[in-house]
Amino acid sequence: MRAALFLPLALLLAACGAAPRVEFADASITLPDDPGDLPEGPGRDAVIENCTACHSPSTMLQQPKISREKWEATVKKMVTLYKAPVDEKAVPQIVDYLLAAQAGEGDVSRETPR
């Protein structure tokens, strides 16, 4: 009886030590055109340089209105959790721009209170 239990258990444990075979292949995707563009304003270049590799302008501009603290936490999450290559010095500019963009439509060149 012990032998009948031992063999399947031994096979199971042996399989746990084997690393799965992983093969990587090149892949490419074509993203749809995003007809939107980011409005002019302070911080726009920081957003383009740090955010548009992953986020389209229309996606960024359609976000719900949130506080400065939540935008800062969101940008921090992008860096820490998703490993986004965001320049730490650009974070205040990014947050200011997103706050201005959610506060109004069109040109966001007006000052955003801190």
Residue pairs with C-beta under 8 A, 6 or more apart in sequence:
31 56
34 56
34 57
34 58
34 59
35 58
36 56
36 57
36 58
36 61
37 57
38 44
38 47
38 48
38 57
38 60
38 61
38 101
39 61
39 101
39 106
39 107
39 108
40 107
40 108
40 109
41 97
41 100
41 101
41 107
41 108
41 109
41 110
42 93
42 96
42 97
42 100
42 108
42 109
43 93
43 94
43 95
43 96
43 97
43 98
43 100
44 97
44 108
46 87
46 90
46 93
46 94
46 97
47 60
47 93
47 94
47 97
47 98
49 87
49 90
50 84
50 85
50 86
50 87
50 90
50 94
51 60
51 84
51 86
51 94
53 85
54 78
54 82
54 84
60 98
60 101
61 101
63 98
63 102
64 102
65 102
65 103
66 74
66 102
68 95
68 99
68 114
71 94
71 95
71 98
71 99
72 91
72 95
75 86
75 91
75 94
75 95
76 91
78 84
78 86
79 86
79 88
86 94
96 112
96 114
97 108
99 112
100 108
100 109
100 110
100 112
101 108
103 112
104 110
